[in-house]
């Protein structure tokens, strides 16, 4: 058990560091090639922070633990909304001003609904995985087109421009990009092996570990990015990273996992986890809407989101304990 915990912790640390190096290298390389900061932010930075979830899901699926992949994707989305934005709003209340983000949020809600409908038959098949990957490509193209048509006053563009590394030579940027690509799968293997062993010792499914422990660990890059952005008063950047990450989690992570191996879903995922993800995402949408003025996620809303996240994790572990009591061993 001790070795498994060490594997889990070291895997998390390496995963976060590797993801940071990957995003830094990729974004600096793109800037040096003349790519727009907003396009870099909406694609490389937004989706790049989901690289840990993607690699963990792929490694887990190849090892025959697809439940860990599904749990990581759904649990990370809940953690991004509840833990990341909840904790960030407690530190610094955020305003939602960018028109780009106001268009992306309904798309995220639609993608969640489609993924839920796909899951109703209890399996994500390879054709469905291919459809999710195709949808990811379409969303990326749409995001780029929206970015190119943005108004010059869009605050998100300036926020991304400030975050992308400047004066980093291309050869150094490419080096960090390659380092990230090498470290991510290695660290993910450590993490997955440790998570599976911990699940066996605790007599819970790998899905539970994915929904809670791994989900929180792989959301650490989003948490760090959101808090940093909030402290620099870059509100749209904090929220934008989470929206982009959640879109990638559903389309990219679930899509890749289903392509590698059809995923059978536990009934409780449909009854508990999907509704929880939809509920917290819908709640955040209402909190950040501008029905009565500029969109804002204040400290009270942040506290509610954080409590929803804590309550969800408590529910997951309590449900697992009840199932274990009914079906011992």
C-alpha positions as CSV (number, residue, x, y, z in Angstrom):
1,X,0.0,0.0,0.0
2,X,2.8,2.4,0.9
3,X,4.5,1.8,-2.5
4,X,1.2,2.4,-4.2
5,X,0.7,5.7,-2.4
6,X,4.3,6.8,-3.4
7,X,3.5,5.9,-7.0
8,X,0.3,7.9,-6.8
9,X,1.9,11.0,-5.4
10,X,5.0,10.9,-7.6
11,X,2.7,10.3,-10.6
12,X,0.7,13.4,-9.7
13,X,3.7,15.6,-9.2
14,X,5.4,14.5,-12.5
15,X,2.1,14.7,-14.3
16,X,1.5,18.3,-13.3
17,X,5.1,19.3,-14.1
18,X,5.0,17.5,-17.4
19,X,1.7,19.2,-18.4
20,X,3.1,22.6,-17.5
21,X,6.2,22.0,-19.6
22,X,4.1,20.8,-22.5
23,X,1.8,23.8,-22.5
24,X,4.8,26.2,-22.0
25,X,6.7,24.7,-24.9
26,X,3.8,24.4,-27.2
27,X,2.4,27.9,-26.6
28,X,5.9,29.5,-26.9
29,X,6.6,27.6,-30.1
30,X,3.2,28.8,-31.5
31,X,3.9,32.4,-30.6
32,X,7.3,32.2,-32.3
33,X,5.6,30.9,-35.4
34,X,3.3,33.9,-35.4
35,X,0.1,32.3,-34.2
36,X,-2.4,34.7,-32.6
37,X,-2.3,34.7,-28.7
38,X,-6.1,34.2,-28.5
39,X,-5.9,31.2,-30.8
40,X,-3.0,29.7,-28.7
41,X,-5.0,30.3,-25.5
42,X,-8.3,28.9,-26.8
43,X,-6.6,25.7,-28.2
44,X,-3.2,24.9,-26.7
45,X,-3.6,26.4,-23.3
46,X,-7.3,25.6,-22.9
47,X,-7.0,22.0,-24.1
48,X,-3.4,21.5,-23.0
49,X,-4.3,21.6,-19.3
50,X,-6.4,18.5,-20.0
51,X,-3.4,16.6,-21.2
52,X,-3.0,14.8,-17.8
53,X,-6.6,13.4,-18.1
54,X,-6.1,12.3,-21.7
55,X,-2.9,10.4,-21.0
56,X,-4.2,8.9,-17.8
57,X,-7.3,7.7,-19.6
58,X,-5.3,6.2,-22.5
59,X,-2.9,4.4,-20.1
60,X,-5.8,3.1,-17.9
61,X,-7.7,1.9,-20.9
62,X,-4.7,0.1,-22.4
63,X,-4.2,-1.6,-19.0
64,X,-7.8,-2.8,-19.0
65,X,-9.1,-0.3,-16.5
66,X,-11.6,1.8,-18.6
67,X,-13.6,2.6,-15.5
68,X,-10.7,4.7,-14.3
69,X,-10.7,6.6,-17.6
70,X,-14.4,7.4,-17.4
71,X,-14.2,8.3,-13.8
72,X,-11.3,10.7,-14.5
73,X,-13.1,12.4,-17.3
74,X,-16.3,13.0,-15.4
75,X,-14.7,13.6,-12.0
76,X,-12.3,16.1,-13.5
77,X,-15.2,18.1,-14.9
78,X,-16.9,18.2,-11.5
79,X,-13.6,19.1,-9.9
80,X,-12.9,21.9,-12.4
81,X,-16.3,23.5,-11.8
82,X,-16.6,22.9,-8.1
83,X,-13.1,22.8,-6.7
84,X,-11.2,25.0,-9.2
85,X,-13.7,27.8,-9.9
86,X,-15.2,27.5,-6.4
87,X,-11.8,28.0,-4.6
88,X,-10.7,30.6,-7.1
89,X,-13.9,32.7,-6.6
90,X,-13.4,32.5,-2.8
91,X,-10.0,34.1,-3.3
92,X,-11.0,36.6,-6.0
93,X,-14.6,37.1,-7.2
94,X,-14.6,36.9,-11.0
95,X,-16.5,38.7,-13.8
96,X,-17.4,37.1,-17.1
97,X,-17.1,39.7,-19.8
98,X,-15.8,37.9,-22.9
99,X,-18.3,37.3,-25.7
100,X,-16.2,34.3,-26.7
101,X,-16.8,32.5,-23.4
102,X,-20.5,33.3,-23.5
103,X,-20.7,31.4,-26.7
104,X,-18.6,28.5,-25.5
105,X,-20.5,27.7,-22.3
106,X,-23.8,26.6,-24.0
107,X,-21.7,24.4,-26.3
108,X,-20.2,22.7,-23.2
109,X,-23.7,22.1,-21.8
110,X,-24.8,20.6,-25.2
111,X,-21.7,18.3,-25.3
112,X,-22.5,17.1,-21.8
113,X,-26.0,16.3,-22.8
114,X,-24.9,14.4,-26.0
115,X,-22.4,12.4,-24.0
116,X,-25.1,11.5,-21.5
117,X,-27.5,10.4,-24.3
118,X,-24.7,8.2,-25.8
119,X,-24.2,6.6,-22.4
120,X,-27.8,5.5,-21.9
121,X,-27.2,2.1,-23.6
122,X,-24.5,1.4,-21.0
123,X,-21.5,1.5,-23.4
124,X,-19.3,3.9,-25.3
125,X,-18.5,2.1,-28.5
126,X,-15.7,2.7,-30.9
127,X,-17.9,4.4,-33.5
128,X,-19.1,6.7,-30.7
129,X,-15.5,7.3,-29.7
130,X,-14.7,8.3,-33.3
131,X,-17.8,10.6,-33.3
132,X,-16.5,12.3,-30.1
133,X,-13.1,12.9,-31.6
134,X,-14.6,14.2,-34.8
135,X,-16.7,16.6,-32.7
136,X,-13.6,17.7,-30.9
137,X,-12.0,18.7,-34.2
138,X,-15.1,20.6,-35.2
139,X,-15.2,22.4,-31.9
140,X,-11.5,23.3,-32.3
141,X,-12.2,24.7,-35.8
142,X,-15.2,26.6,-34.5
143,X,-13.2,28.1,-31.6
144,X,-10.5,29.3,-34.0
145,X,-13.1,30.9,-36.3
146,X,-14.7,32.6,-33.4
147,X,-11.3,33.8,-32.2
148,X,-10.5,35.3,-35.6
149,X,-13.8,37.1,-35.7
150,X,-13.5,38.5,-32.1
151,X,-13.9,42.2,-31.4
152,X,-10.6,44.0,-30.8
153,X,-11.8,44.9,-27.3
154,X,-12.3,41.3,-26.2
155,X,-10.5,41.2,-22.8
156,X,-9.6,37.5,-23.2
157,X,-7.1,38.2,-26.0
158,X,-5.0,40.5,-23.8
159,X,-5.2,38.0,-20.9
160,X,-3.8,35.2,-23.1
161,X,-1.2,37.5,-24.5
162,X,0.1,38.2,-21.0
163,X,0.2,34.5,-20.1
164,X,2.1,33.1,-23.2
165,X,5.9,33.1,-22.6
166,X,7.8,35.8,-24.4
167,X,11.4,35.8,-25.6
168,X,11.7,32.0,-25.2
169,X,13.9,30.7,-28.1
170,X,12.2,28.2,-30.4
171,X,14.8,25.5,-29.7
172,X,14.2,25.8,-25.9
173,X,10.4,25.9,-26.5
174,X,10.6,22.7,-28.6
175,X,12.8,21.1,-26.0
176,X,10.2,21.7,-23.2
177,X,7.5,20.5,-25.6
178,X,9.3,17.2,-26.1
179,X,10.0,16.9,-22.4
180,X,6.3,17.2,-21.7
181,X,5.5,14.6,-24.3
182,X,7.9,12.1,-22.7
183,X,7.1,12.8,-19.0
184,X,3.3,12.6,-19.4
185,X,3.0,8.9,-20.3
186,X,5.7,7.9,-17.8
187,X,4.1,9.8,-14.9
188,X,0.6,8.5,-16.0
189,X,1.8,4.9,-15.8
190,X,3.0,5.5,-12.2
191,X,-0.3,7.2,-11.3
192,X,-2.5,4.6,-12.9
193,X,-0.6,1.7,-11.3
194,X,-0.8,3.4,-7.9
195,X,-4.5,4.2,-8.3
196,X,-5.4,0.6,-9.2
197,X,-3.5,-0.8,-6.3
198,X,-5.0,1.8,-3.8
199,X,-8.5,0.9,-5.2
200,X,-7.9,-2.8,-4.5
201,X,-6.7,-2.2,-1.0
202,X,-9.7,0.0,-0.2
203,X,-12.0,-2.5,-1.9
204,X,-13.6,0.1,-4.2
205,X,-13.8,0.2,-8.0
206,X,-11.2,2.0,-10.1
207,X,-14.1,4.2,-11.2
208,X,-14.4,5.6,-7.7
209,X,-10.7,6.4,-7.5
210,X,-11.0,8.0,-10.9
211,X,-14.0,10.1,-9.9
212,X,-12.3,11.4,-6.7
213,X,-8.5,11.0,-6.1
214,X,-7.3,11.0,-9.8
215,X,-9.8,13.6,-10.8
216,X,-8.6,16.0,-8.2
217,X,-4.9,15.3,-9.0
218,X,-5.3,15.8,-12.7
219,X,-7.2,19.0,-12.1
220,X,-4.3,20.6,-10.3
221,X,-3.0,22.3,-13.5
222,X,-6.4,24.0,-13.9
223,X,-6.4,25.0,-10.2
224,X,-3.0,26.6,-10.4
225,X,-3.8,28.3,-13.7
226,X,-7.2,29.6,-12.4
227,X,-5.8,31.0,-9.1
228,X,-2.8,32.6,-10.9
229,X,-5.2,34.2,-13.5
230,X,-7.6,35.4,-10.8
231,X,-4.8,37.0,-8.7
232,X,-3.7,38.9,-11.9
233,X,-7.4,39.9,-12.4
234,X,-7.6,37.8,-15.6
235,X,-11.1,36.6,-14.9
236,X,-12.0,35.4,-18.4
237,X,-8.7,33.4,-18.6
238,X,-9.5,31.6,-15.4
239,X,-13.0,30.6,-16.6
240,X,-11.9,30.0,-20.2
241,X,-9.3,27.4,-19.2
242,X,-11.9,25.5,-17.3
243,X,-14.4,25.5,-20.1
244,X,-11.8,24.4,-22.7
245,X,-10.6,21.7,-20.3
246,X,-14.1,20.4,-19.7
247,X,-14.9,20.2,-23.4
248,X,-11.6,18.4,-24.0
249,X,-12.3,16.0,-21.1
250,X,-15.6,14.8,-22.6
251,X,-14.7,14.8,-26.3
252,X,-11.0,14.0,-26.2
253,X,-10.6,11.8,-23.1
254,X,-13.8,9.8,-23.5
255,X,-13.3,9.7,-27.3
256,X,-9.7,8.4,-27.1
257,X,-10.6,5.8,-24.4
258,X,-13.6,4.5,-26.4
259,X,-11.5,4.3,-29.6
260,X,-8.9,2.2,-27.8
261,X,-11.4,-0.1,-26.2
262,X,-15.3,0.0,-25.9
263,X,-16.2,1.2,-22.4
264,X,-18.9,-0.5,-20.4
265,X,-20.5,2.0,-17.9
266,X,-21.6,1.1,-14.5
267,X,-25.3,2.0,-14.0
268,X,-24.5,4.3,-11.1
269,X,-22.5,6.6,-13.4
270,X,-25.8,7.4,-15.2
271,X,-27.8,7.7,-12.0
272,X,-25.3,9.7,-9.9
273,X,-22.2,11.1,-11.8
274,X,-23.6,12.4,-15.0
275,X,-26.5,14.2,-13.2
276,X,-24.0,15.6,-10.7
277,X,-21.8,17.0,-13.5
278,X,-24.8,18.5,-15.3
279,X,-26.1,20.0,-12.1
280,X,-22.9,21.8,-11.1
281,X,-22.3,22.9,-14.7
282,X,-25.8,24.3,-15.0
283,X,-25.5,26.0,-11.6
284,X,-22.3,27.7,-12.6
285,X,-23.9,28.9,-15.8
286,X,-26.8,30.5,-13.9
287,X,-24.3,32.1,-11.5
288,X,-22.2,33.5,-14.3
289,X,-25.0,34.6,-16.5
290,X,-25.7,38.3,-17.3
291,X,-29.5,38.1,-17.1
292,X,-29.5,41.1,-14.7
293,X,-26.2,42.7,-15.5
294,X,-22.5,41.6,-16.0
295,X,-21.8,38.0,-15.3
296,X,-20.1,37.5,-12.0
297,X,-19.0,34.5,-9.8
298,X,-18.7,36.0,-6.3
299,X,-17.5,34.5,-3.1
300,X,-21.0,33.3,-2.1
301,X,-21.2,31.5,-5.5
302,X,-17.7,30.1,-5.0
303,X,-18.7,28.7,-1.6
304,X,-21.8,27.1,-3.1
305,X,-19.7,25.5,-5.9
306,X,-17.1,24.2,-3.4
307,X,-19.8,22.7,-1.1
308,X,-21.3,21.0,-4.1
309,X,-18.0,19.5,-5.0
310,X,-17.4,18.3,-1.4
311,X,-20.9,16.9,-1.2
312,X,-20.5,15.0,-4.5
313,X,-17.3,13.4,-3.3
314,X,-18.9,12.4,0.0
315,X,-21.8,10.9,-2.0
316,X,-19.4,8.9,-4.2
317,X,-17.6,7.4,-1.2
318,X,-20.8,6.7,0.7
319,X,-22.3,5.0,-2.3
320,X,-19.2,2.9,-2.7
321,X,-19.4,1.9,0.9
322,X,-23.0,0.8,0.6
323,X,-22.3,-1.2,-2.5
324,X,-19.3,-2.9,-0.8
325,X,-21.6,-3.7,2.2
326,X,-24.1,-5.3,-0.1
327,X,-21.6,-7.2,-2.2
328,X,-18.6,-8.0,0.1
329,X,-15.2,-8.8,-1.5
